[in-house]
């Protein structure tokens, strides 16, 4: 004859001997008490209610401040703002890196090996076609294209070459590209002032030339190594930092920010 779990517990008990019926009755009463105890267990609270109850307890000001900060950081608006800020930082740093590489690093690389020398003015050549420039949204202007021709001293010899203002204007039609103004007269005045300064007969001035191609001559450097290093290093660090922060937040909370 097989015994139930309750009967076996009563028979194997080392307490004072009692009848099986009384033991079963006591066991059933104990089970009812356990169920009542389970009913007394409070239901799990949502984080906001738990935070409000915690703030009412006897916590110090520092603890309450930390809890308030944690509640703000883990809230949906804060996480959405963090994602947006990091995504915008990531996008801006990437665009900045591309712009610096194209507009700063590339011209610097072309003229990094140029050597110092002396240039002597020969003549001014005015191109038949005028240059058109943009002076803002819906604004356009024009100015004449001027090219200065110089003699470059290369290893005790003179080489005739067109002059460029800096490495960004290398191999362009014009020597000088002024800042674009809506008034054509202001653009022409800027070009004439440049010619009077660097295009006077007999003037000699410092310049730089390409030892591989002496006909590539610039009057000055526009970019230096510090510009390239700072531009690329800081934008790269910003790009990597924003990527790392974005990955860390995603692994912490994911996209479930509700």
N, C-alpha and C positions, 0 to 999 in steps of 0.2 A: 504494500500500500504506500503510495507516494504521498508525502506531506508537502503542504504549501510552504512558501518562504516564511510566512508569519508563524505557522505552527512549528516549523523547525527552529525559528529563533526563540520561541517560548520554551521548547523542550531543551535547547542547548544553553539556555541562560544559566549563569552561575548565581543569580540572585535568589531570593527566598522562593521556595516552590509555591506556585499558584496553579490554579486550574487553567486548562487550555482555553476555556471560554472567556475567563477574565483576562487572560493574556491577549487574546485576539481583540477584545473590547478596548483594552488599553492601547494596542497598536493602532487601531482605527482612529482613536482619539488623538494620538500623536500625529498621524498623517493629516488629520484636519487642522491641527495647530500649525504644521509645516506649510499647508496651503494658505492659511491666514497670514503667516509670516511672508510668504511670497507676494501676497496681495499688498503688503505694506511697503514693498520696495518701490521707490518713486520711479516714474517713467523718465527716460533720458531727456535732458533739456537741450534746447537748441543753443548754439554758441552765444547769441545775443542775450537770452535770458540768464544763462550761466554767468555772463560777464556782469550783468546788472546785479545779480545776487552777490557775486564776488566783491563788487565795489561797495556793497552795503556792509560787508564783514569788516573785521578790525584789521585792515591792512594799512601799512604805512603809506605815506604820500609817495615815496619812491616806487613801491610795488604797484600802487594804483597807476602811476604814470607809465610804468613799463607795460602794464596790462592794457592801458588805453592806447599806447603806441602800437602794440601787437594787434589790437582789434582794428585799428585804422589801416595798418599795413596789409592785413589779410582780408580786408573788405573788398567787395567787387569794384567800386569806383577807383580805389587806389591801385588795384592790380591792372585795371583797364588803362589808367593813366601811365603806369610803369611800362606796359607793353607798347603803348603809343609813343612814349618818349624814347624808348630804346629803339623802336623801329625807325623813327625819324632820325635819331642820331646815327644809326647804321646806314641809312640811305644818304644822309648828308656827308658822312665821312667817306663813303664810297665815291660819291660824285666829286668831292673835293680831291680825293686821291687821283681820279681820272683827269680832272682839270689841271692839277699841279704837274702831273706827268706829261701832259700834252703841251701846256703853255709855259712851263718853267723848266722841267727836267730835260725835255727834248732840245730846246734852244741852247741851254747850258752845255749839253753834251756836244753839240755841234761846234761850239767855240771854246771848249775847255782846253784844247791844245794850241790855241792861237798864241802867237808870240808878239811881243812889243816891238814896235819899230817907229819910224818917222814917215809922215805923209806930207807931200807938197801939192798944193792945189794947182790944177791945170786949167780946167774949164767947167762951165755949167751947161748941161744939156736939158732943154725943156721938151718933154714928151708931147706929142700931138694930142693924145687922148687925156682927158682930165679924169681925176679920181673922184669917185662918189663915196660919200660916207654917211653914216647914220648918226643923227644928233639927238635921238630919243624916239619915243613911240610916235609914229606918224610924222617924223621929221627927217628930212634928208638934205644934204648940202653937197657942194662940189668944191674942188680946188685944183690948181695946176700941179702936174707931176714934175718934180725937179730931180735931176741926177747930177751929183758932183763927181768929176773924174779927177783922180790924183795919181801922182807918182809915188810908188811904195819902194822904200829901200830894203832890198832883200839880198843879204850877203854881198854888200858893196856894189850891187847893181840896182838899177831902177826898173820897176815894172809898172806899166800903166794899168790902172784898174778902177772900176766904179766903187764909190764909197757907200757903205751902209751905216746908218746911225748906230745900230747895235745888232746883236745876234738874232733878235726877233725879226729884223728887216732884211736878213741876209738873203741874197739872190732874188730880191724884189725889184720892181721897175724903178721905184722912187728911192731917193736917199733918205728922205725925211717924211714922216706921216704925222701931221699935227693933230692935236685934239680937235675933234669935229665940233664946229659951232654952226648954228643955224644961219648966221650971216656969212655969206661967201667972203666978204671983205676981211673978216677976222681971220679966216683960214689963210687967205693970201698974205696978210700981214705977218702971220707966224712963219710962213715959208720964206718971205723976203728977209725977215730978221735972221733966220737960220743961214741964209746965203750970205748976208753981210758979215756974219760972225765967222763962218768957216769957208766961204767961197771968195775971199779977197785974193787978188793976184799977189804971188810971192809968199803967202802965208804957209808956215809949216807947223804941224801939230803932231802930238802923239796919237798913234793908232795901233791896231793889231791886225795881223794877217795870218792866213792859214799856210803853214809851211808845206803842206801837201798840194795846195793850189793857191799860189800867191795872188791870184786875181780875186780871191775872197778877202775883203778888207772891211773892217768895222772901226768906227771911231772910238767906241767904248764898250765895255761889258755892261749889260743890264742886270744879269743874274750872276750870283756867286755861289760857291759851294754851300755856304751857310743857308741860303735860301732853299736850296734843293733838300739838304739834310733835314732841316727843321720842318719843311713842308711835308715831306714824305714820312718821316719818323713819327711826328705827332698825329697825323691823320691815320697812319697805320695802327698806332697804339689805340687811338679812339675807336677805330673799326674793330680791332680784336677785343677791346674791352666791352664794347656794346654787344658783340656776338657772345662773349662769355657770360655776361649778365643775363642776356636773353635765354641762353641755354640753361643757366642755373635756375632762373625763375620757372621755366617750362618744366624742368625736372622736379621742382618743388611743388608747383600747383597745377602744371599742365594748362590746358585751355578750359578746364572746368573751374571757372571763377565765380560760380553762383554761390 
